[in-house]
Amino acid sequence: MPKVSINLVTLNGKEYLPFCLKSIFDQSLQDFSLLIIDNHSTDGTVEYLKENWTKVKVVIHKENHGFCQAHNEAIVWTNSDYVLILNQDVVLESNFLIECVKFLEENEKTGGVTGKLLRLDLDNDSPNEKEQIVDSAGFKIFRNHQIIDRGAGEKDKGQFNKIEEVFGISGACCMFRRKALEDIKLSPTEYFDKDYFAYKEDADLSWRLRLYGWKLFYLPQAKAYHKRVAFTETKLPALPTKRTLKIRRQKPQIINFLSYKNHLLTIVKNEFLSNLILCAPFIFFYEFKKLIWILLFEHATLKAIFVFFQQLPSALKKRRIIMNKKKIKAKEIRKWYK
């Protein structure tokens, strides 16, 4: 049994894979297995893998199963102490695995860790350009229940150079203790909520880990670089700016749709009623502002509201499972609100 299972889900990622896979096999810790699940790529990804990485196990789907279901499958099909969830557009520094494993082995109550994710530019004249711009240093949550990446877009000046406990960790590149994943699963094969398909599933899983008493940490000594496809403002302005409109309109509509729906599902499933009451004014104002924004500028996202109500019964069933197994009190979640 390998120490780490690296689970990589691909979807039209041929341009990223040479850099991502090389960084995996250049790791100083070689005690790992790699499983790639392809979600019906049409850009030659599968052909590239078959021709250039013949010893890597690849599962090929005939349709897109989504990020959540594909990673659920990978977790079930592997066996290891730790699981690395990895995006195809991430490049790891050579010490990434060993730093994460070392910390997890020394801290038994830690359910997952993430490293310092910086941004990766693959579009300029120097491919695989590593930038000193922060992509994520873990998640933070506000009283209005917005969850964002700490430091996103900031120049890395050492402000995130210490090990810190964080509210949550980004699914682009994070390592979980398998024991923790088994503890918080919603069904025998459902770790990430399959109703999410993709987006916000990492915030949901992080919140559930916290409810079950697991800790999550950010490790600056474990570096990785992420080519973020969809950039967002950290906060939605009260009035639209040209920059905000441009950024949101450049994002595929499916991202806006899934992010909006899944954010609401995450709150329904994981938040204590007492915290909802205490934070109601902040949540209402934030959600009202988003709704007005959608009505004025993103009509297509309105469908997310209807799908949310369709999935609400399932979310409430999962909430009962979560709340029956929770091990902490409301104030322990509330302390994370900024």
C-alpha positions in Angstrom: 0.0 0.0 0.0 1.5 3.4 -1.0 1.7 6.2 1.5 -0.1 8.6 -0.8 -2.8 8.2 -3.5 -2.6 11.0 -6.0 -5.9 11.4 -7.7 -6.0 13.5 -10.8 -9.2 14.2 -12.8 -8.6 15.4 -16.3 -10.9 17.2 -18.7 -9.4 18.7 -21.9 -6.1 19.3 -20.0 -3.6 18.1 -22.6 -1.7 21.5 -22.5 -1.2 21.3 -18.8 -0.3 17.6 -18.3 3.3 17.7 -19.3 4.1 20.2 -16.5 1.7 18.6 -14.0 2.9 15.0 -14.5 6.5 15.9 -14.5 6.2 17.6 -11.2 4.5 14.5 -9.7 7.2 12.2 -10.8 9.9 14.6 -9.6 8.7 14.4 -6.0 11.3 13.7 -3.3 8.8 11.3 -1.8 8.2 8.5 -4.3 5.9 6.4 -2.1 2.8 7.2 -4.0 0.3 5.8 -6.6 -1.2 7.9 -9.4 -4.7 7.4 -10.7 -6.0 9.5 -13.6 -9.7 9.7 -14.3 -10.6 11.3 -17.6 -14.0 12.9 -17.8 -14.5 12.5 -21.6 -11.8 14.9 -22.9 -12.0 15.8 -26.6 -8.7 17.6 -27.0 -6.4 14.6 -27.3 -5.8 14.2 -23.6 -6.3 10.4 -23.5 -4.2 9.9 -26.6 -1.4 12.0 -25.1 -1.5 9.9 -21.9 -1.5 6.6 -23.8 1.5 7.7 -25.9 3.6 9.3 -23.2 2.7 7.9 -19.8 2.2 4.2 -20.5 2.7 3.1 -16.9 0.2 5.4 -15.4 -3.3 4.0 -14.7 -5.9 5.9 -16.6 -9.7 5.4 -16.3 -11.6 6.8 -19.3 -15.2 7.9 -18.9 -17.5 8.1 -21.9 -19.2 11.2 -20.4 -18.3 13.9 -17.9 -19.0 12.6 -14.4 -18.0 15.9 -12.8 -15.2 16.7 -10.4 -17.1 15.4 -7.3 -18.1 12.0 -8.6 -14.8 11.3 -10.4 -12.9 12.0 -7.2 -15.3 9.9 -5.2 -14.5 7.1 -7.5 -10.8 7.6 -7.2 -11.0 7.6 -3.4 -12.9 4.3 -3.5 -10.6 2.7 -6.0 -7.4 3.5 -4.1 -5.9 2.5 -0.8 -3.4 4.6 1.1 -2.9 6.6 4.3 -3.3 9.9 2.6 -5.1 11.2 -0.5 -3.9 14.1 -2.7 -6.6 15.8 -4.6 -5.0 17.5 -7.6 -6.1 19.7 -10.5 -4.6 19.1 -13.9 -3.5 22.7 -14.0 -1.2 22.5 -10.9 2.5 22.1 -10.8 4.1 20.9 -7.5 7.4 21.8 -6.0 9.5 18.7 -5.4 9.0 18.7 -1.6 5.2 19.1 -1.7 4.3 15.5 -0.8 6.9 15.0 1.8 6.0 18.2 3.7 2.3 17.4 3.7 2.9 13.8 4.8 5.3 14.8 7.5 2.8 17.3 9.0 -0.1 14.8 8.9 1.9 12.1 10.6 2.9 14.5 13.4 -0.6 15.9 13.9 -3.1 13.1 14.2 -6.2 15.4 14.6 -5.5 17.1 11.3 -7.8 15.9 8.6 -6.3 17.8 5.7 -3.6 20.3 4.6 -2.9 22.6 1.7 0.3 24.3 0.7 1.1 27.8 -0.6 -0.6 27.9 -4.0 0.9 30.5 -6.2 -0.3 31.4 -9.8 1.0 29.7 -12.9 1.1 31.4 -16.3 1.1 29.0 -19.2 0.0 31.6 -21.8 3.1 33.8 -22.2 6.3 33.2 -24.2 7.9 31.3 -21.4 5.7 28.2 -20.7 5.3 27.1 -17.1 6.0 30.6 -15.8 5.8 30.5 -12.0 4.5 33.8 -10.6 4.9 35.2 -7.1 1.2 36.0 -6.9 -0.9 34.1 -4.3 -3.6 31.9 -5.6 -4.7 30.4 -2.3 -3.4 30.2 1.3 -6.5 28.3 2.5 -10.0 29.5 2.9 -11.5 32.1 5.2 -15.2 32.7 5.9 -17.1 35.9 6.6 -20.2 36.5 8.8 -22.2 36.7 5.6 -20.9 33.2 4.9 -19.0 34.1 1.8 -15.9 31.8 1.6 -12.8 33.0 -0.3 -9.2 32.0 -0.9 -6.9 33.9 1.6 -4.6 36.2 -0.2 -5.9 35.6 -3.7 -4.3 38.0 -6.1 -1.8 39.4 -3.6 1.9 39.6 -4.3 3.7 37.0 -2.2 5.8 39.2 0.2 6.0 36.6 3.0 2.7 37.5 4.6 1.7 33.9 4.5 5.0 32.3 5.6 3.9 30.7 8.8 1.9 27.5 9.4 -1.7 28.3 10.2 -4.9 26.5 11.0 -7.5 27.6 8.4 -11.2 27.3 8.0 -10.9 25.3 4.8 -8.6 24.2 2.0 -8.7 24.5 -1.8 -9.6 21.4 -3.9 -7.2 22.5 -6.5 -4.4 20.9 -4.5 -4.9 19.4 -1.0 -4.0 16.3 0.9 -6.5 14.5 3.2 -6.1 11.9 5.8 -8.0 8.9 4.5 -9.3 8.1 8.0 -10.9 11.6 8.0 -12.5 11.1 4.6 -14.0 7.8 5.8 -15.3 9.5 8.9 -17.1 12.3 7.1 -18.5 10.6 4.0 -22.2 11.0 3.3 -22.7 7.4 2.0 -20.4 4.5 1.4 -19.0 6.0 -1.8 -19.8 9.8 -1.4 -17.1 11.9 0.1 -17.6 15.0 -2.1 -21.3 15.7 -2.4 -22.3 14.3 -5.8 -25.1 16.9 -6.2 -22.5 19.6 -6.5 -21.0 18.2 -9.7 -18.1 20.8 -9.4 -17.3 24.1 -7.6 -17.6 24.8 -3.9 -17.3 21.1 -3.1 -14.0 21.9 -1.3 -15.7 24.5 0.9 -18.4 22.0 1.7 -16.0 19.2 2.5 -13.9 21.5 4.6 -16.9 22.6 6.6 -18.0 19.0 7.2 -14.5 18.0 8.4 -14.6 20.9 11.0 -18.1 19.8 12.2 -16.7 16.3 12.8 -13.8 17.7 14.8 -11.0 17.5 12.3 -8.5 20.3 11.9 -7.3 21.8 8.6 -3.9 23.5 8.1 -2.0 25.7 5.7 1.7 24.8 5.1 3.8 27.5 3.5 6.7 25.2 3.1 4.7 23.0 0.6 4.5 25.1 -2.6 2.5 24.5 -5.7 1.5 26.6 -8.7 -2.0 26.8 -10.1 -3.2 28.0 -13.5 -6.5 29.4 -12.4 -9.0 29.4 -15.2 -11.7 31.5 -13.6 -10.7 34.6 -11.7 -13.2 36.3 -9.5 -13.3 39.4 -7.3 -12.9 38.5 -3.7 -16.0 40.6 -2.9 -18.9 41.5 -5.1 -19.1 45.3 -5.2 -22.4 47.0 -4.4 -22.3 48.7 -7.8 -20.8 47.0 -10.9 -17.4 48.1 -12.1 -16.1 47.5 -15.6 -13.5 45.1 -14.2 -16.0 43.0 -12.3 -18.4 42.8 -15.3 -15.5 41.8 -17.6 -14.3 39.1 -15.2 -17.7 37.6 -14.6 -18.7 37.7 -18.2 -15.5 35.9 -19.3 -16.2 33.0 -17.0 -18.1 30.1 -18.5 -21.8 30.3 -17.4 -21.6 26.9 -15.9 -19.2 28.2 -13.3 -21.5 31.0 -12.2 -24.4 28.6 -12.1 -22.7 25.9 -10.1 -21.0 28.3 -7.7 -24.3 30.1 -6.8 -26.3 26.9 -6.3 -23.6 25.1 -4.4 -22.9 28.0 -2.1 -26.6 27.9 -0.9 -26.5 24.1 -0.5 -23.3 24.4 1.6 -25.0 26.7 4.1 -28.2 24.6 4.3 -26.2 21.4 5.0 -23.6 22.6 7.4 -24.6 25.7 9.4 -26.0 25.6 12.9 -29.4 27.2 13.2 -28.2 29.5 16.0 -25.4 30.8 13.8 -27.8 31.4 11.0 -30.0 33.5 13.3 -27.0 35.5 14.6 -25.7 36.1 11.1 -29.0 36.6 9.4 -28.6 40.3 8.6 -25.2 39.8 7.0 -26.3 36.7 5.1 -29.5 38.4 3.9 -27.7 41.5 2.6 -25.0 39.5 0.8 -27.6 37.2 -0.8 -29.9 40.0 -1.7 -27.0 41.9 -3.4 -26.1 38.7 -5.4 -29.7 38.3 -6.4 -30.0 41.9 -7.7 -26.7 41.4 -9.5 -28.0 38.3 -11.2 -31.3 39.9 -12.1 -29.5 42.8 -13.8 -26.4 41.2 -15.3 -26.5 37.4 -15.2 -30.0 36.2 -16.2 -28.7 32.8 -17.1 -27.7 32.2 -13.4 -31.3 32.4 -12.4 -31.7 28.8 -13.3 -29.5 27.9 -10.3 -32.2 29.0 -7.9 -34.7 26.5 -9.4 -32.1 23.7 -9.3 -31.3 24.6 -5.7 -34.9 24.0 -4.7 -34.9 20.8 -6.7 -31.9 19.6 -4.7 -33.0 21.0 -1.4 -34.8 17.8 -0.2 -31.5 15.8 -0.8 -29.5 18.5 1.0 -31.8 18.4 4.0 -31.4 14.6 4.3 -27.6 15.1 4.2 -27.9 17.8 6.8 -29.6 15.3 9.2 -26.7 12.9 8.7 -24.2 15.7 9.3 -25.9 17.2 12.3 -26.4 13.8 13.9 -22.6 13.1 13.7 -21.3 16.5 14.5 -18.8 16.8 17.4 -18.4 20.5 17.9 -20.7 23.3 19.0 -21.9 26.4 17.1 -19.4 28.8 18.7 -16.5 26.7 17.3 -17.6 27.5 13.8 -18.5 31.0 14.6 -14.9 31.8 15.7 -13.8 31.6 12.1 -16.1 34.4 10.9 -14.2 37.5 9.8 
